[in-house]
């Protein structure tokens, strides 16, 4: 079938099948499981005859046959695919994954659709009990889906950039400059981490190109900083995901995807375990108060507003300044001092 051939060709282009585990994908799966309250979650990719797990939690196998995969059904559509009770669904009641380990009863999968429209797999959550997701959990799963796709695109961009640099000479100064800035961003965080035992307030101030490839360098550096300050993995991942979404919005909307423009990221961490992150872009700005609630009425079916909604859920405090060109996010590693927790 032509459509399936094109989909498989798109999957091959990402060169991700049978690769080693990667923390950034593992973190997204863990966050999906936490937000949706399910014991199992995975990032799956549907090959010609198998379902392969790039990341998984609560799932013991690394792949299954495609003909028993719930995700093989999910990629046939573009919206969230939900099976509230597999035993009551004629498509799945005799499925061996339902009748035996892992005894799936509930499934929800968000298709991973490329910019060209090919559904490669899903980020999904599963449970051994029938259930439903709340609107907030559905919105969060959609946001996590966008992060998985962004990570897949980033892998391709870095592979293509590496190939171009290997084939070209010193005339490719712009590409060399991008690599140098990405490395400089990570180096600055590493130098900062080395002096953590000797300072009470640690500040990162970096300017990176408005390119999706820049995002991973910043988020990885901030995640390293938080973990070196003994942040719980769950809260560090929430900050990392909020930062990814804020940077993606700055690159995509504030800079219009123009890599010649720059995005500024400032991070401050104090001895009380509080991190403050400020993201600035040179765009025209926007009215944050006019952003629609993605869970209200017909907005549930629209993509607008979901990024800001997710950031507000993940961080303790979010404020916008300079007519929307600056976002300030605040979060503590633990409960407030007077919370009694």
FENPE-V565262 format. One record per backbone hydrogen bond with DSSP energy under -0.5 kcal/mol. NH is the residue of the N-H (numbers start at 1). CO is the residue of the C=O. Records with the same first field share a line. If there is no record, write none. Layout:
BEGIN
NH = CO + CO
END
This chain:
BEGIN
5 = 1
6 = 2
7 = 3
8 = 4
9 = 5
10 = 6
11 = 7
12 = 8
13 = 9
14 = 10 + 11
15 = 12
16 = 11
19 = 16
25 = 22
26 = 22
27 = 23
28 = 24
29 = 25
30 = 26
31 = 27
32 = 28
33 = 29
34 = 30
35 = 31
36 = 32
37 = 33
38 = 33
40 = 126
41 = 57
42 = 124
43 = 55
44 = 42 + 122
45 = 52
46 = 120
47 = 45 + 50
51 = 64
52 = 45 + 50
53 = 62
54 = 43 + 52
55 = 43
57 = 41
64 = 51
66 = 49
68 = 65
69 = 66
72 = 69
73 = 69 + 70
74 = 70
75 = 71
76 = 73
77 = 74
81 = 109
82 = 80
83 = 107
84 = 82
86 = 105
88 = 85
89 = 86
90 = 88
92 = 89
93 = 89
95 = 92
98 = 95
99 = 95
100 = 96
103 = 100
104 = 97
105 = 127
106 = 127
107 = 83
108 = 125
109 = 81
110 = 123
111 = 109
112 = 121
113 = 111
114 = 112 + 118
117 = 114
119 = 117
120 = 112 + 118
121 = 112
122 = 44
123 = 110
124 = 42 + 122
125 = 108
126 = 40
127 = 106
131 = 84
138 = 134
139 = 135
140 = 136
141 = 137
142 = 138
143 = 139
144 = 140
145 = 141
146 = 142
147 = 143
148 = 144
149 = 145
150 = 146
151 = 147
152 = 148
153 = 149
154 = 150
155 = 151
156 = 152
157 = 153
158 = 154
159 = 155
160 = 156
161 = 157
162 = 158
163 = 159
164 = 160
165 = 161
166 = 162
167 = 163
168 = 164
172 = 169
173 = 171
176 = 172
177 = 173
178 = 174
179 = 175
180 = 176
181 = 177
182 = 178
183 = 179
184 = 180
185 = 181
186 = 182
187 = 183
188 = 184
189 = 185
190 = 186
191 = 187
192 = 188
193 = 189
194 = 190
195 = 191 + 192
196 = 193
198 = 195
199 = 196
202 = 269
204 = 267
206 = 265
208 = 263
210 = 261
211 = 209
214 = 211
215 = 211 + 212
216 = 212
217 = 213
218 = 214
219 = 215
220 = 216
221 = 217
222 = 218
223 = 219
224 = 220
225 = 221
226 = 222
227 = 223
228 = 224
229 = 225 + 226
230 = 227
231 = 226
236 = 232
237 = 233
238 = 234
239 = 235
240 = 236
241 = 237
242 = 238
243 = 239
244 = 240
245 = 241
246 = 242
247 = 243
248 = 244
249 = 245
250 = 246
251 = 247
252 = 248
253 = 249
254 = 249
255 = 250
257 = 251
258 = 255
259 = 257
261 = 258
263 = 208
264 = 280
265 = 206
266 = 278
267 = 204
268 = 276
269 = 202
270 = 274
273 = 270
275 = 331
276 = 268
277 = 329
278 = 266
279 = 327
280 = 264
281 = 325
282 = 262
286 = 323
288 = 286
290 = 287
291 = 288
294 = 292
296 = 293
297 = 295
299 = 296
300 = 297
301 = 298
302 = 299
306 = 303
309 = 305
310 = 306
311 = 307
312 = 308
313 = 309
314 = 310
315 = 311
316 = 330
317 = 330
319 = 328
321 = 326
324 = 321
325 = 322
326 = 321
327 = 279
328 = 319
329 = 277 + 327
330 = 317
331 = 275
333 = 273
339 = 336
END
